[in-house]
């Protein structure tokens, strides 16, 4: 049973404004405050983030998807305080009995044992090294990482093993671990993809409330590139009717900062994300709501989401082709390679708890 407020409002520092019904739950309780005097004033405008320990027994996740570009991933956190309203990972919280709305960004599960689990899995004789993608579901550099340092400890294990890793993030905090990323890059075993959705900080503040500003993300690209760490920009998601017009400028700004590769993905709105995003548009950009939703339907076969392999990551139709052309021309003009740098596992060595005689 899930209790959710019946009255939606904008909450400072949060992307969602409510907890929509969990699609796996049969019963829900909707609290009607319309007749309660003073109820609106007493509603919490700044819900606090709560962290829970995730006692997972494994840390590397594999997939067989033909269109995501990686086979293995590592996520130190479940849920994400960044609060990006469009995040396709929000419905994963429903498997925990929570909501894809505020729960996703205020009830975060952390995996403090992730480095030890990673070491154990890499040390197994059965383990075959392949590039690990970090932050595929939720950002490994979300705010709590500054305190917990789980991502850094995972990178320490990967650096010891010389294991290839591609980090995806929206947070300048990635530069804290420049020493480890630079060490791995020396073995062609590290790259970073910085997600940059807009150069408009007001839009960023509303859409991705607890992420680094565009200026800070570009500064992260510059710092990573300056240290010799291969860095790409991901214009993901590209939102038709809202951010798509920025595509050429985003690519140019990233290239000027030192990015050498680029990728883009049209916005995906699976399950509860679609109504959450529509509600966000109504609250923040009501004049653009129908235009944006109409354009998304145009590239998603008349729906707000298309889960099919082959089309879900690029869309289809005339407007999807327009986005593709805009991206390719922008890459050409900015001198950016399409996609991320291919990494190598040739230097991999299994981690061990035994000290080496040779250091």
DONU-123493 format. One line per 3 residues: number of its first residue (from 1); their letters; for each residue x, y, z of C-alpha. Coordinates in Angstrom, 3 decimals, always signed. Layout:
N
NUM) A) X/Y/Z; ... .
This chain:
359
1) XXX) +0.000/+0.000/+0.000; +1.396/+3.376/-0.952; +0.341/+6.697/+0.447 .
4) XXX) +0.771/+9.677/-1.814; -0.344/+13.286/-1.651; -3.379/+14.159/-3.693 .
7) XXX) -2.173/+17.671/-4.355; +0.874/+18.207/-6.601; +3.167/+21.156/-6.091 .
10) XXX) +6.700/+22.151/-6.987; +9.252/+21.188/-4.341; +12.481/+23.152/-4.186 .
13) XXX) +15.465/+20.978/-5.073; +13.396/+18.047/-6.358; +12.458/+16.971/-9.858 .
16) XXX) +9.282/+15.074/-8.975; +6.431/+16.643/-7.025; +4.618/+13.495/-5.923 .
19) XXX) +4.832/+9.739/-5.482; +2.766/+8.123/-8.237; +1.290/+4.685/-7.677 .
22) XXX) +3.686/+1.747/-7.842; +2.623/-0.285/-10.865; +3.067/-3.536/-8.917 .
25) XXX) +0.810/-2.489/-6.030; -2.936/-3.189/-6.175; -3.959/-0.742/-3.458 .
28) XXX) -3.060/+2.879/-2.952; -4.149/+5.549/-0.497; -4.598/+9.054/-1.825 .
31) XXX) -4.659/+11.653/+0.908; -7.263/+14.329/+0.135; -6.214/+17.560/+1.862 .
34) XXX) -8.635/+19.808/+0.010; -10.923/+20.252/+3.026; -8.234/+20.394/+5.716 .
37) XXX) -7.574/+23.923/+6.891; -3.909/+24.869/+6.673; -2.919/+21.517/+5.146 .
40) XXX) -1.128/+23.058/+2.169; +1.005/+25.247/+4.418; +1.954/+22.268/+6.575 .
43) XXX) +3.108/+20.080/+3.690; +6.895/+19.580/+3.733; +8.496/+21.682/+0.997 .
46) XXX) +11.946/+20.150/+1.502; +11.665/+16.392/+2.113; +14.920/+15.035/+3.475 .
49) XXX) +16.877/+12.288/+1.750; +17.060/+9.010/+3.660; +19.778/+6.446/+2.956 .
52) XXX) +19.365/+2.697/+3.357; +21.980/-0.027/+3.334; +21.740/-2.303/+0.300 .
55) XXX) +22.973/-5.774/+1.271; +23.472/-7.017/-2.268; +25.748/-10.049/-2.653 .
58) XXX) +27.080/-9.183/-6.099; +28.027/-5.905/-7.723; +28.588/-6.492/-11.454 .
61) XXX) +25.425/-6.589/-13.560; +25.417/-7.958/-17.101; +22.956/-7.409/-19.922 .
64) XXX) +22.278/-8.696/-23.417; +20.768/-5.530/-24.822; +21.978/-4.956/-28.392 .
67) XXX) +21.711/-1.168/-28.261; +23.355/+0.115/-25.063; +27.019/-0.324/-26.006 .
70) XXX) +28.190/-2.274/-22.939; +27.777/-5.726/-21.431; +28.618/-5.099/-17.783 .
73) XXX) +27.849/-2.318/-15.335; +28.441/-1.329/-11.729; +26.124/+0.905/-9.689 .
76) XXX) +27.133/+1.776/-6.095; +23.731/+3.391/-5.468; +20.053/+2.652/-6.179 .
79) XXX) +17.951/+5.764/-6.491; +19.534/+9.140/-7.174; +19.383/+12.424/-5.302 .
82) XXX) +20.156/+14.349/-8.491; +16.397/+14.187/-9.101; +16.454/+14.367/-12.916 .
85) XXX) +12.759/+14.310/-13.725; +13.177/+12.381/-16.996; +15.412/+9.619/-15.564 .
88) XXX) +14.608/+6.275/-17.209; +15.871/+4.446/-14.090; +13.065/+5.754/-11.863 .
91) XXX) +10.791/+2.695/-12.418; +13.512/+0.441/-10.960; +12.512/+1.754/-7.528 .
94) XXX) +9.132/+0.110/-7.957; +10.794/-3.290/-7.663; +11.681/-2.239/-4.104 .
97) XXX) +8.058/-1.458/-3.237; +8.726/+2.274/-3.571; +7.578/+4.944/-6.005 .
100) XXX) +9.302/+6.218/-9.122; +8.553/+9.770/-7.966; +9.895/+11.440/-4.833 .
103) XXX) +10.866/+8.060/-3.376; +13.440/+7.622/-6.139; +15.266/+10.800/-5.196 .
106) XXX) +14.688/+10.829/-1.419; +15.065/+7.124/-0.527; +18.474/+6.083/-1.792 .
109) XXX) +20.023/+2.662/-1.239; +23.794/+2.625/-0.824; +26.149/-0.316/-1.268 .
112) XXX) +29.011/+0.207/+1.205; +30.341/-3.299/+0.509; +30.627/-2.643/-3.237 .
115) XXX) +34.469/-2.396/-3.301; +34.882/-5.693/-1.427; +32.307/-7.399/-3.643 .
118) XXX) +34.047/-6.021/-6.724; +37.430/-7.296/-5.562; +35.976/-10.746/-4.940 .
121) XXX) +34.356/-10.907/-8.376; +37.461/-9.698/-10.216; +39.630/-12.192/-8.324 .
124) XXX) +37.525/-15.168/-9.392; +39.324/-17.438/-11.891; +36.065/-17.574/-13.832 .
127) XXX) +35.905/-13.813/-14.327; +36.625/-12.561/-17.858; +37.456/-8.823/-17.890 .
130) XXX) +35.323/-6.490/-20.008; +34.720/-2.758/-19.827; +32.563/-1.846/-16.838 .
133) XXX) +30.146/+1.039/-17.213; +29.580/+3.019/-14.011; +26.429/+5.122/-13.502 .
136) XXX) +24.302/+3.345/-16.063; +21.222/+3.357/-13.795; +22.041/+6.047/-11.233 .
139) XXX) +24.918/+8.514/-10.953; +27.894/+7.135/-9.042; +28.884/+10.734/-8.202 .
142) XXX) +25.576/+11.855/-6.708; +25.921/+14.157/-3.646; +26.305/+11.472/-0.947 .
145) XXX) +29.398/+10.095/-2.706; +31.304/+13.112/-1.392; +30.802/+11.689/+2.113 .
148) XXX) +30.744/+7.916/+1.563; +33.426/+7.557/-1.121; +32.092/+4.195/-2.359 .
151) XXX) +32.794/+5.052/-5.989; +36.349/+6.071/-5.196; +37.001/+2.801/-3.359 .
154) XXX) +35.628/+0.884/-6.348; +37.971/+2.825/-8.621; +40.863/+1.922/-6.328 .
157) XXX) +40.082/-1.761/-6.869; +39.801/-1.233/-10.623; +43.097/+0.676/-10.699 .
160) XXX) +44.834/-2.118/-8.801; +43.452/-4.640/-11.294; +44.034/-2.345/-14.289 .
163) XXX) +40.458/-3.085/-15.242; +38.782/-0.971/-17.967; +35.984/+1.329/-16.800 .
166) XXX) +33.826/+4.002/-18.438; +32.284/+6.465/-15.984; +29.140/+8.418/-16.864 .
169) XXX) +28.239/+11.368/-14.666; +26.598/+14.793/-14.363; +28.740/+15.799/-11.414 .
172) XXX) +31.986/+17.776/-11.223; +32.889/+15.524/-8.267; +34.379/+13.071/-10.779 .
175) XXX) +37.478/+15.288/-10.845; +38.183/+14.300/-7.224; +39.292/+10.908/-8.530 .
178) XXX) +41.507/+12.244/-11.281; +44.528/+10.389/-9.883; +42.897/+6.980/-10.268 .
181) XXX) +41.335/+7.742/-13.647; +44.671/+9.041/-14.957; +46.418/+5.901/-13.732 .
184) XXX) +43.891/+3.681/-15.518; +44.025/+5.842/-18.646; +47.731/+5.027/-18.833 .
187) XXX) +46.685/+1.453/-19.648; +43.918/+2.593/-22.038; +41.532/+1.401/-19.310 .
190) XXX) +39.527/+4.512/-18.388; +37.261/+7.050/-20.013; +34.628/+9.476/-18.735 .
193) XXX) +31.411/+10.541/-20.414; +29.992/+13.774/-19.017; +26.237/+14.123/-19.512 .
196) XXX) +25.369/+17.639/-20.678; +21.697/+18.236/-21.443; +21.474/+22.026/-21.582 .
199) XXX) +23.551/+25.192/-21.270; +20.594/+26.997/-19.668; +21.236/+26.824/-15.926 .
202) XXX) +17.676/+27.839/-15.054; +16.342/+24.901/-17.068; +18.975/+22.650/-15.500 .
205) XXX) +17.958/+23.772/-12.009; +14.331/+22.834/-12.657; +14.945/+19.646/-14.633 .
208) XXX) +18.053/+18.246/-12.875; +17.896/+20.062/-9.540; +20.876/+18.577/-7.680 .
211) XXX) +23.335/+18.142/-10.520; +26.371/+20.274/-11.298; +25.723/+23.369/-13.373 .
214) XXX) +26.572/+23.340/-17.095; +29.583/+25.537/-16.351; +30.901/+23.043/-13.790 .
217) XXX) +30.368/+20.091/-16.119; +32.345/+21.835/-18.857; +35.027/+22.576/-16.270 .
220) XXX) +35.128/+18.856/-15.417; +35.606/+18.003/-19.100; +38.458/+20.490/-19.299 .
223) XXX) +40.149/+19.143/-16.174; +39.827/+15.499/-17.243; +41.084/+16.192/-20.746 .
226) XXX) +43.976/+18.215/-19.379; +45.034/+15.243/-17.255; +45.029/+12.890/-20.240 .
229) XXX) +41.781/+11.079/-19.399; +39.713/+10.440/-22.549; +36.442/+12.310/-22.144 .
232) XXX) +33.258/+12.407/-24.205; +30.053/+14.388/-23.935; +26.637/+12.731/-23.826 .
235) XXX) +23.781/+14.976/-24.872; +21.418/+12.620/-23.126; +18.603/+12.927/-23.086 .
238) XXX) +17.892/+15.222/-25.984; +14.335/+16.457/-25.431; +12.439/+17.399/-28.608 .
241) XXX) +10.836/+20.812/-28.341; +12.765/+21.700/-25.180; +16.519/+21.151/-25.516 .
244) XXX) +17.046/+19.797/-29.053; +17.787/+23.264/-30.463; +20.847/+23.421/-28.190 .
247) XXX) +22.469/+20.335/-29.699; +25.038/+22.131/-31.931; +26.022/+24.580/-29.161 .
250) XXX) +26.359/+21.781/-26.596; +28.694/+19.830/-28.874; +30.749/+22.919/-29.664 .
253) XXX) +31.070/+23.878/-25.985; +32.142/+20.348/-25.031; +34.718/+20.226/-27.827 .
256) XXX) +36.113/+23.603/-26.779; +36.502/+22.204/-23.244; +38.480/+19.199/-24.507 .
259) XXX) +35.968/+16.449/-25.262; +36.962/+14.208/-28.152; +33.819/+12.056/-28.517 .
262) XXX) +30.068/+12.532/-28.334; +26.792/+10.674/-28.155; +23.118/+11.528/-27.851 .
265) XXX) +19.877/+9.760/-26.963; +16.342/+11.082/-27.445; +14.422/+11.162/-24.167 .
268) XXX) +12.848/+7.892/-23.004; +9.814/+7.925/-20.692; +9.089/+4.369/-19.493 .
271) XXX) +6.188/+3.517/-17.155; +5.684/+6.142/-14.412; +8.267/+8.503/-15.916 .
274) XXX) +5.830/+9.597/-18.638; +3.176/+11.071/-16.281; +5.895/+12.470/-14.003 .
277) XXX) +7.485/+14.287/-16.931; +4.126/+15.520/-18.229; +3.300/+16.873/-14.760 .
280) XXX) +6.728/+18.549/-14.571; +6.086/+20.274/-17.897; +2.686/+21.459/-16.666 .
283) XXX) +4.233/+22.937/-13.524; +7.315/+24.494/-15.132; +6.659/+25.097/-18.839 .
286) XXX) +2.887/+24.843/-19.412; +3.130/+26.779/-22.671; +5.481/+24.154/-24.123 .
289) XXX) +3.786/+21.055/-22.704; +1.788/+19.971/-25.744; +4.583/+20.805/-28.175 .
292) XXX) +7.152/+18.737/-26.239; +4.857/+15.758/-25.668; +3.722/+15.898/-29.301 .
295) XXX) +7.308/+15.828/-30.566; +8.138/+12.901/-28.287; +5.131/+10.987/-29.599 .
298) XXX) +6.276/+11.820/-33.122; +9.571/+9.971/-32.646; +8.071/+7.179/-30.495 .
301) XXX) +5.388/+5.849/-32.818; +2.569/+7.883/-31.303; +3.428/+7.007/-27.703 .
304) XXX) +5.595/+8.608/-25.035; +7.856/+5.567/-24.855; +9.051/+2.923/-27.270 .
307) XXX) +10.782/-0.018/-25.504; +11.774/-1.866/-28.686; +15.409/-2.741/-29.274 .
310) XXX) +16.746/-0.897/-32.285; +14.503/+2.152/-31.964; +14.365/+2.966/-28.238 .
313) XXX) +17.786/+4.631/-28.229; +17.325/+6.726/-31.381; +13.617/+7.069/-32.172 .
316) XXX) +12.113/+6.848/-35.636; +10.397/+9.026/-38.186; +11.135/+12.367/-39.795 .
319) XXX) +11.883/+14.268/-36.584; +14.165/+11.517/-35.289; +16.097/+11.771/-38.552 .
322) XXX) +16.304/+15.532/-38.057; +17.882/+14.986/-34.616; +20.335/+12.474/-36.043 .
325) XXX) +21.383/+14.871/-38.815; +21.691/+17.748/-36.344; +23.946/+15.603/-34.159 .
328) XXX) +26.131/+14.354/-37.003; +26.608/+17.813/-38.493; +27.360/+19.201/-35.021 .
331) XXX) +29.990/+16.506/-34.424; +31.605/+17.187/-37.778; +31.794/+20.916/-37.176 .
334) XXX) +33.130/+20.475/-33.640; +35.606/+17.767/-34.638; +34.093/+15.171/-32.307 .
337) XXX) +34.223/+11.414/-32.759; +30.823/+9.742/-32.511; +30.663/+7.354/-29.559 .
340) XXX) +33.049/+6.740/-26.673; +36.641/+5.548/-26.860; +37.120/+1.783/-26.957 .
343) XXX) +39.067/+0.584/-23.923; +41.411/-2.363/-23.444; +41.605/-5.166/-20.880 .
346) XXX) +45.084/-6.297/-21.965; +46.737/-4.987/-18.799; +44.221/-6.681/-16.466 .
349) XXX) +45.604/-8.536/-13.447; +43.518/-10.228/-10.803; +43.514/-8.385/-7.489 .
352) XXX) +44.950/-10.202/-4.523; +45.127/-9.668/-0.786; +48.729/-10.917/-0.814 .
355) XXX) +51.441/-8.202/-0.829; +53.748/-8.209/-3.850; +57.518/-8.563/-3.431 .
358) XX) +57.995/-6.107/-6.273; +55.474/-3.426/-5.248 .
